[in-house]
Amino acid sequence: MSTPISYFSRLGTLCLLYFVQGAPYGFQTSCLPLILRKQGLTYSQLGALKLLFIPWVCKPFYAPIMEGYKSDLWWLVVSMSTMAVTCLAASLVDNLPLVALSVTLFILNLSSATQDITVDSVAIKILNPSELGIGNTIQVVAYKLGAVCVGGSLLWIAESMGNSYMWTVFSMLYLMASFMVLTLDIIPPKQPKAKDETLSFFMLIKNNIGKILRVKNTTWMICFLLLYKLCERGEGVFPIYLVDKKIPLQTLAFWNGVVRSSASILGSAISGSLLSSSTRRWTPKIVLVIVASLRTIVLLSMTVLISHWGQEPVDLVQMEESYLAKDNFFFYASMFSYCVGNFCAGALTTAAFTYMMNLSQDAPAEIQSTHYSLLSTVEVFGKLAFASVAGYFIDSLGLMVMYSVFTLLAALTLPILYFIPDKQIVKSD
């Protein structure tokens, strides 16, 4: 008989795995775009790099294959070791050519998505039913902390010591994580699975598409998930605008890494707390409407700030000599708006996923997992599709025009939310 795994060992393992899992995302959103923009890449090229996140969209299609072959421990070690070797290879060249960088990022995303599938599988197996709440909290917080710490730290290392050191440190992170996973001896062994249980996600959708779409409010939810994050590219573009303003990358490493991600985590935490509180006043619809309204105001304020601050580089000497300098005012005002925007993004995501989960619970038991997987995939696709082409429109139409479009897209979310069914979460008294 195997020795029972302690509560803290289970949660500590999940903290480690989700922290490491958030590292590639933080690197590609908080660090790399700023470095590449400083090196001269256009908004179109930076947007096209978002297509390298495609393994995350395709994740449900190859997850059943992973479940049918090898153990969770095997997939974890292979995925993290692959990322370690990839980063180590990237460190051999000080400035990777764009093609080589794209291949590197694709391998990182494929390995990270593989790790995500495996970590979710491990969480389901090692958590007791009463621990699912704290497990999901760890998932969100540890993932975002990984993105914060790694994204901000790597940006600072790259600017202070060079890209080769950045890639080397990135590689060491995965080597240490792989070693720790091997020594923890906590990952459950592989359980045999019947052959007919390893149907692909595509076949599951094909066989159950009628049942899925007949679940009440599913069609509305799919439309909402495709649209509600279109305007989020506004927050993603803003740090690149600051690079063009010649704000030092060391300064952006702190604001775009630590402060911005802390605001997002806070938004997720407050949203989750409101939705899980004992009072029945806070429903997903109320949280979504309030936060979406605030997000519209934030994007409007960003548009106004860009209009008045302009495109010219800041006067760094004057900023250092006087806190009352005009550039200081615009910088801190823009950072405030940027952080509030990321607070809204975190709160919206938590509320949207809570509504998704409640909606999937209304589906027939045999398709609940497939229903939720479909909604999750649609959410990622909606975010990725526009992000990959937004850079082209910025280069073609200009930053001010596109920020006006982002603001309009945020405002259009509000009438869509008007039709959301006010679904009440069942809470224990």
N, C-alpha and C positions, 0 to 999 in steps of 0.2 A: 504494500500500500504506500502510495506516495505521500510525502510530508505536506500538510496544508501550507499554502503560501500565505504569509502574513498580509494584513491590510496595507501596511505602509510599503511593503515590498511591491505589491501590485500597483499602488498609486505612483510610487517612485519610478517604476519601470515605464509606466505610461507617460510620466513627466519627461523622462529622458527621450523616449521615442518621438513624442510629439514636438519636443523642443528641437531636436535634430531635423525633423521633418519640415519645420517652418523655415529652416535656414535657407534653402534654395529660393524660396519665394521672397524672403526679405532681401536676399542678395540681388535678385532680378528686378525688384521694384524700388528698393531704397538706395541701392548702391550703383549698380551697373549703368542704368540710364543716365545718371549724372556724369559718370566718368566718360561715357561714350559721347554725350552731348558736348562735353568740354573738348573732346578730341575731334569734333566737327561733324558728327552724324546728324542727319536731318530728322525732323519729326516723323517723316514717312518711314525712314529706315528704323527708327526706334519703335514705331507702331508695328511694323512688319515683324519685328522680333517677338511680338506677342503670339504670333502663330506657332512659336516653338513650345507654347503651353498646350498644344493639341493632345499630348498623351493624357492630360487630365480630363479632356472631353471624352476620349476613347476608353477611359479607365473601365467603365462597366462592361465593355466588350471583351476585354481580356482577363477580367477578374475571375470568371468561371474557369478559365484555363488554369490560372494559378491555383485555384482551390482544388483542382483535380490532380495536380502534380507537386511533389515535394512538400516540405513542411514550412510552417511560418518562420521558424528559425533560419532555415535555408534561404528563403526569400529575403529576410531582413539582412542577413550577412552579405549576400550577393549584391543586393541593391546598394547598401552603404559602402561596401568595398569598391563597387564600380564607381561610385561618386568620388571616393578617395583617390583612386587611380586616375580618373579623368581630371580632377583638379591638379594632381601632381604633374600630369603631362602638360597641362596648361601653364604651369609655373615655369616650364623650361624656356618659354618664349616671353619676353618682357611685354610686348604688345601683340596680341593675337590678331592675325588677319580676320576680317569679318566672317569669311566662310568657316574658318577653323573655330572661331568663337561661336558661330551658330551651331556647329556640330557638337561642341562642348555643352552648350546650353540645352540642346535637345536630349543628349544623354543624361544630363542632370535631371531634366523634367521627367523623362521616362523612368529613371531609377527612383525619383522621389514619389511619383505616382504609384509605382509598384510598392514602395515602402508604405504609402498611405493605405493601400488595400490591405496589406499585411497587418499594420498596426490596428486598424479597425477590427480585423478578424481576431487579433490577440485580445483586444479590449472586450469583445463580446464573450470570449472564452474565460477570461480570468476575473471579470467583475460579477459580483452577485447582483441580483435584481435591485436590492436596496442601495447599491453603489452606482447605479447608472447616472444619477444626477451629478454626483461629484466627478464621475468619470467624464461626462460631457463638458463640465466646467474646466477640467484639466485639459481636455482636448483643445478648447478655444484659447485658454490663457497661455498654456505652454507653447502652442503653435505660434501665437503672436509674439510671445517673449523670444522665441527662437528667431523670428523674423526681425524683431527689434535689435536684439544683441548682435546677431551676425551681420545684418545689413549695415547698421551704424558702425560697427567695429571694422568691417572689411573696407568700408569707404574711407575711414580714417587711416587704416594701414596702407591702402593704395595711394592715398595722397601724401602720406608722410614717408613711406619706405619704398613704394613701387608696386606694380602689379604682380611681379613674381612672388614677392613676399605675401601678398594677399591670397594668391592661389595656394601657396604652401600652407598657410594657416588654415584655409578652407579644407585642404586635404587632411590635415592633422585632426580636425574636428571629427571627420567621418572615420578615420582610423581608430581614434579613441572610443567612439561610439560603438564601432564593430567589436572591439575588444571587450567593452563592458557588457554588451549583449551576450557574448559568448561565455562570460564568467558569471552572469546573473543566474543561469540555470532556472529560469522562471517561465520560459515560453512553453506552452503545452505541446506534447507530441502530436503528430499528425493522426487524425482519426480517419479510418477507411470510409470512403464515400461510394455509394452506389453509382453505377455508370450513368443512369438516367437522371441523376441529380446534377450533373455537370453541364446542363444546357447553357448555351451562350446567352448573353444578355439580349442579343438581337432576336434569338428564337423565343425567349421569354416575352419580349415585347410583341413580336409577331403573333404568338399564340394567345396573348391576353389583351391586345390593343383595344378590342371592343369593351372588355370589362373595365380596363383602366379609364377610358374616356367616359364611361357611364357613371363613374364615381362622381358624386355631386361636387360641383365647383372645380373639377379638374381642368376643364378647358379654360376657364377664367384664370386659374393659377398659372397655367403654361404661358398664356399671353402676358400676364403680369411679370413673370420671371424673365421673359425675353426682353422686357422693356425697362424694368425699374432700375437697372444698373447702367443704362446707356450713358447717363450724365456723369457717372463716377469717373470717367476719363478726365474730367475737369480737375479733380484732386490729383490724379496721376501726372498731369502735365505741369502743374504749378511749380514743383521743384525744378523742372527743366527750364522753366521761364526764369527762375532765380539764378540758375547757372549762367544763362545769357546775360543776366544783370551783373555778373561777375562777383556774386556772393561766394566767399571761400568755401570749398568743399568740406573743410573741417567744421565750419559752422553748420552747414547743411547736414553733416553726419549726425550732429546732435538733434537738430530740429526735425529733420526728416526721418531719423531713426528712432531716437528715444522718445521725444515729446509727441510726435505724430502717432506712433504706434501705441503709446500709453493712452492717448485720447481714444483711439479705436477700441482698446481693451476696456477702458472705462465705459464707453458706450455700450459694448456688448454686455458688461457686467450689470449695468443699471437696467438695461432692457430686459435681461434675463431675470433680474430680481423683481421687477415690476410684474412680469408675466407669471412668475411663480409665487408671488405673494399671496397671503391668505385672503385678501380682499378680492372681490370679483369685479372691481371697477375697471381694471386694466386688462383689456382684451388685445389680441394681435392687431385688430383693425384700429383701435384707438392709438396704440403705440406707433403703428405705421403711418397714420395720418399726421400725427403731431411731428414726428421726426422728419417725414418727407416734406412737410411745410417748412420746417427749420432749414432743411438742406437746400430748398429753393432760395431762401433768403441768403444763405451763405454763398451760393454760386453767383447770385446777383451781386453781392458785395465784392467777390473776387473779380468779377467783370468790371466793376467800377474802379477798383484799385488798379487793375492793369491799365485801364483807360487813362487814369490820372498819373500813374507812376511812369508809364511809357516803356520803351524798349531800350533806352540808353543805359550803359553800365553805371553803377553807383559810384560815388566818390568815397572810397574806403578810408582815405585819410580824414576826411571831414566826419565820417561816421564814428571813427575812433576818437576824434578830438572833442566831439560834442554830441551828447545824448539827445539834444534838441534838433539835430540835423534832420532835414526833410526825409532823407533816405532812411534814417532810423525809424521815423514815424511810420513810413510806408512798409518797411520790413516787418516791424512788430505787429502792425495791423494786419498784414497779409498772413503772418504766421498764426495769429489768433484765428482768423477766418479759416485757414487751412486746417488747424487742429479741430475746430468745431465741426468742419466738414467731415473729418475722419471720425469724430465722435458719432456723428449722424450715420456714417457708413456702417460702423460697428453695431449701432443700435438697430438699424434697418435689417442687417443680415441676421441678427439673432431673432428678431420678430418674424422675419420671412421664413426662416428655417423652422421656427416653432409652429407657424401656421402650416407649413408643409407637412410636418410630422403629424399634427393633429388631423390633417386632411387624409393622410395615408392610413391613419388608424380607422377611418370610416370605410376603407376599402375592404373587400372580402379578404379573409385571413390568408388565403393562398396566394394573393397578389400584392400584399402590403409592402413587402420588401422591394419588389419590382417597381411598384408605383412610386415609392420614395426615391429609388435609384434613378428613375426617369426624370422626376422633378429636379433632383440634384444636378443631373447632367444638363438639363435645359438651362438651369441657373448659370452654370459655368459657361455654356455656349453663348448665352445672351451677353455676358460680360466680355468674353473673348472676341466675339465677332466684330463689335464696334470698335474695341480698343485697337484692333489690328489695322483698321483703315482710318481712324481718327487723325493719325499723324499726317496722312496724305492730304486731308482736307485742311489741316492747319497750315501746311506748306502752301496750299493752293489759294485758300481764302483769307488766311491771316488769323492770328491768335484771338483778336477781339471778336471777329465774326463767329469763330467756333465757341468762344465762351458764352456768347449770346445764345448759340444753339444749345450748349450744355444747360444753361439756365432754363430755356424753353422746354427741353426734355424733362428736366426736374419738375417744372410746373405741370406738364402733361400727365405726370404720374398721379397727381391729386384727383382729377376726375375719374381716373381708372380705379383708384382706391375707394371712391364713393360707392362703387358697386360691389365692393368686397363684402361677402356675408360676414356678419359680426359673430364669428364663431367663438363661443365661450370655452375656455380651457377648464376641464374638470379638475378641481383642486380639493385636497383633503381639508377637512375642517379642523 
